[in-house]
Amino acid sequence: MKFTKIGVFIVAVTLIVTAGYAVAGTLDEVRARGYILAGVNGGVAGFSMPDEKGEWKGLDVETAKAISAAVFGDATKVKFSALTAVQRLPALQSKEIDVLCRNTTQTLTRTTTNGLNFVHVNFYDGQAFLVPKKLGVKSAKELDGATVCVLPGTTTELNAADYFRKNNLQWKPVVIENTAELTKAFFAGRCDVYTSDASQLAAHRSTAPRPDDYVLLPEIISKEPLAPVVRHGDDVWYDIVNWTVMALIQAEEFGITSMNVDQMLGSNDPQIKRFLGVTPGLGKALGLDEKWAYNIIKQVGNYGEIYQRNVGPKTPLALDRGLNALWWNGGLMYAAPFR
């Protein structure tokens, strides 16, 4: 088949427009603004919650800071917006935020109908049930007729409905949009059960007046791969967010920490030299400074460091690594090659 002159012209224009869109996307907007707008959950200890001084803390917060370190060489150039489960996807779609770092589960319809791209998972989770010990319940199959606190507009709500229907159990949902208000309602006794991701339930229990009065039931009823989210159609920004999450994981695989990263600059390992920008190339490929990964690890740390200080065994959440361990330690955390 032969191209006509008009056909060649149309193809050329299409390529120019497409290339221009990729360049003049979120990255340029972020750089022009001078900071990243990140959507987070406003009330989950260990993941995203402001402390008594108003400073945001948590695993998802540090993920956003890592993106800032990659883009600006400064982990502090990020502003956080607390979003409810109902608000979060529309806020991203309408460009109120640049990235959603808010315990959001990747699903087929969210990546298609909603027009969103999920990057590499930063926390593998599953839905569970939290109950007061005084109920004497040992299994979720004993919850027939229970009132259940649940967030609307979430996979949690759908999963709970599926679980109770599948097991021929009756339930009465208590639906409150705000996480903090829903948690208060549960601890005030307005519902028998609180259902959410197991990590969130552990976080909420850690902030209860009497944490030992509550127990997580053994059933995990779903898969909840949680990951940062960006909009469809901006591959440049997607690549940066995606490879930032993988850089956190890869640094842990290499044994590079915030404490030894300067020493690692002198490594003879060609993989580490590429990763830290001593050997140039990876930064240019992403449209970033060659020290983008170095800046992430120096200022934020590797994935293991972030996990341990926010949700690990020595925190109030006391979560074992489990599925979030590196692949060679029985977990699912695995980064693609940095080449």
DAPE-V272587 format. One record per residue. RES is the residue in one small letter. PHI is phi in radians with two decimals (* if undefined). Layout:
res->RES phi->PHI
res->RES phi->PHI
This chain:
res->m phi->*
res->k phi->-1.79
res->f phi->-1.44
res->t phi->-1.39
res->k phi->-1.08
res->i phi->-1.14
res->g phi->-1.08
res->v phi->-1.09
res->f phi->-1.08
res->i phi->-1.09
res->v phi->-1.07
res->a phi->-1.09
res->v phi->-1.11
res->t phi->-1.04
res->l phi->-1.12
res->i phi->-1.14
res->v phi->-1.10
res->t phi->-1.08
res->a phi->-1.11
res->g phi->-1.10
res->y phi->-1.11
res->a phi->-1.11
res->v phi->-1.34
res->a phi->-1.55
res->g phi->-1.96
res->t phi->-1.04
res->l phi->-1.02
res->d phi->-1.12
res->e phi->-1.12
res->v phi->-1.11
res->r phi->-1.13
res->a phi->-1.15
res->r phi->-1.29
res->g phi->1.68
res->y phi->-2.86
res->i phi->-1.70
res->l phi->-1.73
res->a phi->-2.02
res->g phi->-1.54
res->v phi->-2.41
res->n phi->-1.47
res->g phi->-1.51
res->g phi->-2.58
res->v phi->-2.14
res->a phi->-0.98
res->g phi->1.57
res->f phi->-2.06
res->s phi->-2.85
res->m phi->-2.81
res->p phi->-1.28
res->d phi->-1.45
res->e phi->-1.12
res->k phi->-1.66
res->g phi->1.47
res->e phi->-1.55
res->w phi->-1.25
res->k phi->-2.33
res->g phi->2.33
res->l phi->-1.09
res->d phi->-1.19
res->v phi->-1.08
res->e phi->-1.23
res->t phi->-1.11
res->a phi->-1.12
res->k phi->-1.13
res->a phi->-1.13
res->i phi->-1.10
res->s phi->-1.09
res->a phi->-1.09
res->a phi->-1.16
res->v phi->-1.39
res->f phi->-1.87
res->g phi->1.27
res->d phi->-2.57
res->a phi->-1.26
res->t phi->-1.59
res->k phi->-1.51
res->v phi->-2.57
res->k phi->-2.02
res->f phi->-1.84
res->s phi->-2.07
res->a phi->-1.35
res->l phi->-2.17
res->t phi->-1.37
res->a phi->-1.07
res->v phi->-1.27
res->q phi->-1.38
res->r phi->-1.06
res->l phi->-1.25
res->p phi->-1.03
res->a phi->-1.11
res->l phi->-1.27
res->q phi->-1.08
res->s phi->-1.56
res->k phi->1.18
res->e phi->-1.23
res->i phi->-2.30
res->d phi->-1.63
res->v phi->-2.65
res->l phi->-1.81
res->c phi->-2.00
res->r phi->-2.44
res->n phi->0.30
res->t phi->-1.96
res->t phi->-1.44
res->q phi->-1.28
res->t phi->-2.39
res->l phi->-1.10
res->t phi->-1.22
res->r phi->-1.19
res->t phi->-1.55
res->t phi->-2.04
res->t phi->-1.01
res->n phi->-1.48
res->g phi->1.16
res->l phi->-2.18
res->n phi->-2.04
res->f phi->-1.61
res->v phi->-1.57
res->h phi->-1.03
res->v phi->-1.06
res->n phi->-1.93
res->f phi->-2.85
res->y phi->-1.60
res->d phi->-2.38
res->g phi->-2.77
res->q phi->-1.39
res->a phi->-2.43
res->f phi->-2.28
res->l phi->-1.95
res->v phi->-2.38
res->p phi->-1.19
res->k phi->-1.02
res->k phi->-1.12
res->l phi->-1.22
res->g phi->1.26
res->v phi->-1.44
res->k phi->-1.93
res->s phi->-2.57
res->a phi->-1.12
res->k phi->-1.29
res->e phi->-1.70
res->l phi->-1.67
res->d phi->-1.02
res->g phi->1.45
res->a phi->-1.28
res->t phi->-1.55
res->v phi->-2.22
res->c phi->-1.31
res->v phi->-2.68
res->l phi->-1.36
res->p phi->-1.35
res->g phi->1.20
res->t phi->-2.21
res->t phi->-1.11
res->t phi->-1.01
res->e phi->-1.09
res->l phi->-1.17
res->n phi->-1.09
res->a phi->-1.10
res->a phi->-1.05
res->d phi->-1.10
res->y phi->-1.12
res->f phi->-1.17
res->r phi->-1.15
res->k phi->-1.08
res->n phi->-1.71
res->n phi->0.96
res->l phi->-1.98
res->q phi->-1.59
res->w phi->-2.61
res->k phi->-2.17
res->p phi->-1.21
res->v phi->-1.92
res->v phi->-1.82
res->i phi->-2.35
res->e phi->-1.23
res->n phi->-1.48
res->t phi->-1.04
res->a phi->-1.09
res->e phi->-1.21
res->l phi->-1.11
res->t phi->-1.11
res->k phi->-1.06
res->a phi->-1.08
res->f phi->-1.13
res->f phi->-1.19
res->a phi->-1.49
res->g phi->1.55
res->r phi->-1.30
res->c phi->-2.51
res->d phi->-1.39
res->v phi->-2.37
res->y phi->-2.08
res->t phi->-2.05
res->s phi->-2.99
res->d phi->-1.06
res->a phi->-0.99
res->s phi->-1.13
res->q phi->-1.16
res->l phi->-1.11
res->a phi->-1.11
res->a phi->-1.14
res->h phi->-1.14
res->r phi->-1.09
res->s phi->-1.14
res->t phi->-1.77
res->a phi->-1.22
res->p phi->-0.99
res->r phi->-2.38
res->p phi->-0.96
res->d phi->-1.24
res->d phi->-1.44
res->y phi->-2.23
res->v phi->-2.38
res->l phi->-1.48
res->l phi->-1.26
res->p phi->-1.26
res->e phi->-1.25
res->i phi->-1.96
res->i phi->-1.78
res->s phi->-2.76
res->k phi->-1.77
res->e phi->-2.26
res->p phi->-1.32
res->l phi->-1.70
res->a phi->-2.68
res->p phi->-1.06
res->v phi->-2.27
res->v phi->-2.28
res->r phi->-1.43
res->h phi->-1.05
res->g phi->1.60
res->d phi->-2.31
res->d phi->-1.14
res->v phi->-1.07
res->w phi->-1.18
res->y phi->-0.98
res->d phi->-1.03
res->i phi->-1.13
res->v phi->-1.16
res->n phi->-1.07
res->w phi->-1.34
res->t phi->-1.15
res->v phi->-1.08
res->m phi->-1.21
res->a phi->-1.12
res->l phi->-1.06
res->i phi->-1.25
res->q phi->-1.10
res->a phi->-1.06
res->e phi->-1.14
res->e phi->-1.05
res->f phi->-1.33
res->g phi->1.38
res->i phi->-1.63
res->t phi->-2.13
res->s phi->-1.13
res->m phi->-1.49
res->n phi->-1.98
res->v phi->-1.09
res->d phi->-1.15
res->q phi->-1.12
res->m phi->-1.18
res->l phi->-1.06
res->g phi->-1.63
res->s phi->-1.09
res->n phi->-1.57
res->d phi->-1.25
res->p phi->-1.07
res->q phi->-1.17
res->i phi->-1.20
res->k phi->-1.11
res->r phi->-1.16
res->f phi->-1.07
res->l phi->-1.55
res->g phi->1.49
res->v phi->-1.11
res->t phi->-1.68
res->p phi->-1.25
res->g phi->2.51
res->l phi->-1.23
res->g phi->-1.11
res->k phi->-1.04
res->a phi->-1.07
res->l phi->-1.67
res->g phi->1.34
res->l phi->-2.14
res->d phi->-1.09
res->e phi->-1.11
res->k phi->-1.63
res->w phi->-1.01
res->a phi->-1.25
res->y phi->-1.01
res->n phi->-1.08
res->i phi->-1.04
res->i phi->-1.23
res->k phi->-1.10
res->q phi->-1.65
res->v phi->-2.04
res->g phi->1.89
res->n phi->-1.56
res->y phi->-1.06
res->g phi->-1.06
res->e phi->-1.09
res->i phi->-1.08
res->y phi->-1.07
res->q phi->-1.12
res->r phi->-1.41
res->n phi->-1.86
res->v phi->-2.34
res->g phi->-1.21
res->p phi->-1.00
res->k phi->-1.63
res->t phi->-1.79
res->p phi->-1.02
res->l phi->-1.30
res->a phi->0.92
res->l phi->-1.63
res->d phi->-1.18
res->r phi->-1.12
res->g phi->0.91
res->l phi->-1.11
res->n phi->-1.58
res->a phi->-1.35
res->l phi->-1.07
res->w phi->-1.01
res->w phi->-1.42
res->n phi->-1.92
res->g phi->1.55
res->g phi->-1.74
res->l phi->-1.92
res->m phi->-1.33
res->y phi->-2.66
res->a phi->-1.76
res->a phi->-1.21
res->p phi->-1.09
res->f phi->-1.62
res->r phi->-2.40
